[in-house]
Amino acid sequence: MTEAKTDGAIKLAPCPICNKPAQLTTRPFCSKRCADIDLSRWLGGVYAIPAAPPMEGDEDEFMPAPRSEDA
């Protein structure tokens, strides 16, 4: 969770890009610039979830059936 209430004030977690205090209008980032940097990283594939290599014998499970010459 990125926020915690203490004595009526909301304390936000720091910006994940530059570690400056986050702003409510752009949370969890401190600015639109940091939000754009994060978006660029997602779109550029920097944040990628690694996939496990296929196990032996699994190749055929996801391969399309061969096309016949008669079709």
N, CA, C and O of each residue as an XYZ file, in Angstrom:
284
protein
N       0.855     -1.175      0.000
C       0.000      0.000      0.000
C       0.899      1.234      0.000
O       1.945      1.237      0.648
N       0.508      2.260     -0.705
C       1.379      3.418     -0.868
C       1.067      4.566      0.072
O       1.743      5.594      0.030
N       0.080      4.421      0.903
C      -0.243      5.530      1.791
C      -0.558      5.022      3.188
O      -1.026      3.896      3.360
N      -0.300      5.855      4.177
C      -0.605      5.536      5.564
C      -1.060      6.810      6.258
O      -0.476      7.876      6.064
N      -2.093      6.694      7.057
C      -2.615      7.868      7.766
C      -1.942      7.982      9.127
O      -1.866      7.018      9.888
N      -1.460      9.179      9.410
C      -0.885      9.466     10.723
C      -1.371     10.844     11.150
O      -1.036     11.846     10.518
N      -2.142     10.899     12.198
C      -2.677     12.155     12.732
C      -3.447     12.957     11.685
O      -3.314     14.180     11.635
N      -4.239     12.302     10.859
C      -5.055     12.989      9.867
C      -4.332     13.312      8.578
O      -4.983     13.681      7.601
N      -3.030     13.192      8.532
C      -2.262     13.466      7.306
C      -1.984     12.153      6.585
O      -1.829     11.105      7.212
N      -1.923     12.226      5.273
C      -1.626     11.045      4.471
C      -0.155     11.091      4.086
O       0.316     12.067      3.502
N       0.558     10.037      4.416
C       1.968      9.943      4.049
C       2.070      8.958      2.886
O       1.708      7.788      3.017
N       2.563      9.443      1.754
C       2.685      8.606      0.573
C       4.077      7.992      0.490
O       5.055      8.569      0.965
N       4.148      6.824     -0.114
C       5.438      6.185     -0.346
C       6.233      7.027     -1.346
O       5.640      7.778     -2.120
N       7.541      6.918     -1.341
C       8.328      7.710     -2.293
C       8.099      7.251     -3.731
O       7.673      6.125     -3.985
N       8.388      8.137     -4.642
C       8.268      7.860     -6.073
C       9.149      6.661     -6.430
O      10.320      6.639     -6.048
N       8.625      5.666     -7.148
C       9.438      4.492     -7.488
C      10.526      4.784     -8.520
O      11.419      3.960     -8.715
N      10.472      5.928     -9.179
C      11.475      6.269    -10.186
C      12.634      7.044     -9.572
O      13.793      6.697     -9.802
N      12.340      8.098     -8.787
C      13.414      8.976     -8.291
C      13.494      9.063     -6.771
O      14.396      9.715     -6.244
N      12.579      8.427     -6.061
C      12.534      8.419     -4.589
C      12.192      9.755     -3.946
O      12.349      9.903     -2.734
N      11.732     10.726     -4.716
C      11.231     11.967     -4.122
C       9.851     11.681     -3.544
O       9.242     10.673     -3.901
N       9.339     12.535     -2.664
C       7.992     12.309     -2.117
C       6.937     12.328     -3.232
O       6.946     13.208     -4.093
N       6.049     11.366     -3.203
C       4.986     11.278     -4.202
C       3.953     12.384     -3.975
O       3.796     12.878     -2.859
N       3.263     12.758     -5.028
C       2.204     13.768     -4.962
C       0.857     13.071     -5.140
O       0.761     12.082     -5.866
N      -0.169     13.579     -4.489
C      -1.498     12.976     -4.601
C      -2.014     12.990     -6.037
O      -2.698     12.054     -6.451
N      -1.702     14.024     -6.794
C      -2.236     14.145     -8.155
C      -1.593     13.181     -9.132
O      -2.194     12.855    -10.156
N      -0.382     12.715     -8.841
C       0.309     11.822     -9.765
C       0.762     10.531     -9.093
O       1.625      9.829     -9.620
N       0.192     10.213     -7.939
C       0.671      9.064     -7.194
C       0.603      7.793     -8.015
O      -0.336      7.654     -8.799
N       1.496      6.893     -7.898
C       2.546      6.810     -6.893
C       3.810      7.587     -7.270
O       4.855      7.412     -6.643
N       3.719      8.428     -8.274
C       4.890      9.174     -8.743
C       4.909     10.586     -8.162
O       3.914     11.059     -7.613
N       6.061     11.252     -8.292
C       6.186     12.614     -7.794
C       5.779     13.631     -8.856
O       5.462     14.774     -8.527
N       5.785     13.228    -10.120
C       5.480     14.162    -11.204
C       5.018     13.400    -12.446
O       5.146     12.178    -12.530
N       4.486     14.142    -13.393
C       4.081     13.547    -14.671
C       5.306     12.998    -15.404
O       5.219     11.991    -16.106
N       6.443     13.667    -15.235
C       7.677     13.219    -15.884
C       8.035     11.798    -15.441
O       8.340     10.950    -16.279
N       8.000     11.530    -14.132
C       8.319     10.189    -13.632
C       7.271      9.171    -14.080
O       7.609      8.022    -14.365
N       6.009      9.580    -14.144
C       4.965      8.686    -14.639
C       5.231      8.334    -16.098
O       5.043      7.185    -16.498
N       5.668      9.308    -16.901
C       5.974      9.061    -18.311
C       7.200      8.162    -18.464
O       7.243      7.323    -19.363
N       8.184      8.328    -17.602
C       9.357      7.456    -17.636
C       8.939      6.020    -17.365
O       9.389      5.098    -18.045
N       8.077      5.830    -16.371
C       7.597      4.491    -16.039
C       6.819      3.887    -17.204
O       7.012      2.718    -17.538
N       5.946      4.672    -17.823
C       5.180      4.180    -18.965
C       6.109      3.790    -20.109
O       5.910      2.757    -20.748
N       7.108      4.603    -20.364
C       8.072      4.306    -21.420
C       8.803      2.992    -21.145
O       9.066      2.218    -22.066
N       9.124      2.748    -19.897
C       9.791      1.482    -19.544
C       8.882      0.285    -19.792
O       9.330     -0.748    -20.288
N       7.602      0.425    -19.445
C       6.653     -0.664    -19.705
C       6.523     -0.912    -21.202
O       6.582     -2.056    -21.653
N       6.344      0.161    -21.974
C       6.150      0.010    -23.415
C       7.417     -0.482    -24.115
O       7.335     -1.149    -25.147
N       8.580     -0.159    -23.564
C       9.839     -0.585    -24.154
C      10.259     -1.996    -23.765
O      11.271     -2.495    -24.258
N       9.503     -2.640    -22.896
C       9.815     -4.008    -22.503
C      10.848     -4.125    -21.395
O      11.350     -5.217    -21.131
N      11.175     -3.008    -20.742
C      12.131     -3.069    -19.640
C      11.542     -3.879    -18.487
O      12.236     -4.679    -17.860
N      10.251     -3.662    -18.215
C       9.573     -4.429    -17.182
C       8.926     -5.634    -17.860
O       7.814     -5.534    -18.378
N       9.599     -6.735    -17.858
C       9.068     -7.937    -18.491
C       9.040     -9.064    -17.464
O       9.948     -9.197    -16.643
N       8.014     -9.851    -17.522
C       7.890    -10.995    -16.634
C       8.542    -12.175    -17.341
O       8.094    -12.572    -18.417
N       9.593    -12.743    -16.755
C      10.268    -13.849    -17.431
C       9.364    -15.071    -17.496
O       8.621    -15.362    -16.559
N       9.438    -15.763    -18.592
C       8.660    -16.985    -18.777
C       9.590    -18.182    -18.665
O      10.763    -18.111    -19.032
N       9.063    -19.262    -18.163
C       9.853    -20.486    -18.068
C       9.971    -21.095    -19.458
O       9.009    -21.070    -20.226
N      11.123    -21.636    -19.788
C      11.252    -22.282    -21.098
C      10.342    -23.505    -21.155
O      10.089    -24.134    -20.128
N       9.847    -23.849    -22.347
C       8.957    -25.007    -22.446
C       9.691    -26.288    -22.057
O      10.870    -26.467    -22.363
N       8.973    -27.162    -21.385
C       9.553    -28.442    -20.994
C       9.564    -29.358    -22.208
O       8.809    -29.150    -23.159
N      10.403    -30.350    -22.173
C      10.508    -31.284    -23.291
C       9.170    -31.961    -23.520
O       8.560    -32.477    -22.584
N       8.720    -31.960    -24.745
C       7.440    -32.571    -25.090
C       6.285    -31.582    -25.107
O       5.203    -31.927    -25.580
N       6.474    -30.356    -24.605
C       5.420    -29.351    -24.575
C       5.317    -28.566    -25.874
O       4.351    -27.827    -26.061
N       6.280    -28.706    -26.772
C       6.298    -27.892    -27.978
C       5.036    -28.095    -28.823
O       4.494    -27.135    -29.371
N       4.576    -29.325    -28.928
C       3.426    -29.634    -29.790
C       2.119    -29.116    -29.214
O       1.165    -28.903    -29.962
N       2.049    -28.911    -27.924
C       0.813    -28.487    -27.278
C       0.343    -27.120    -27.780
O      -0.861    -26.889    -27.893
N       1.263    -26.222    -28.080
C       0.901    -24.876    -28.475
C       1.131    -24.603    -29.957
O       0.893    -23.489    -30.424
N       1.580    -25.584    -30.685
C       1.835    -25.403    -32.105
C       0.541    -25.653    -32.878
O      -0.199    -26.578    -32.542
N       0.249    -24.853    -33.903
C      -0.936    -25.111    -34.714
C      -0.762    -26.392    -35.524
O       0.351    -26.803    -35.851
N      -1.879    -26.997    -35.829
C      -1.841    -28.223    -36.629
C      -1.303    -27.902    -38.021
O      -1.582    -26.834    -38.565
N      -0.540    -28.815    -38.590
C      -0.017    -28.557    -39.931
C      -1.147    -28.447    -40.933
O      -2.145    -29.163    -40.851
N      -0.973    -27.543    -41.875
C      -2.012    -27.324    -42.905
C      -1.830    -28.360    -44.002
O      -0.709    -28.664    -44.409
N      -2.929    -28.888    -44.465
C      -2.854    -29.848    -45.563
C      -2.770    -29.093    -46.881
O      -3.216    -27.950    -46.978
N      -2.207    -29.722    -47.879
C      -2.055    -29.095    -49.191
C      -3.390    -29.011    -49.923
O      -3.502    -28.241    -50.876
N      -4.405    -29.768    -49.519
C      -5.706    -29.805    -50.199
C      -6.581    -28.602    -49.817
O      -7.548    -28.321    -50.526
N      -6.286    -27.895    -48.744
C      -7.163    -26.828    -48.256
C      -7.082    -25.616    -49.055
O      -7.765    -24.635    -48.760
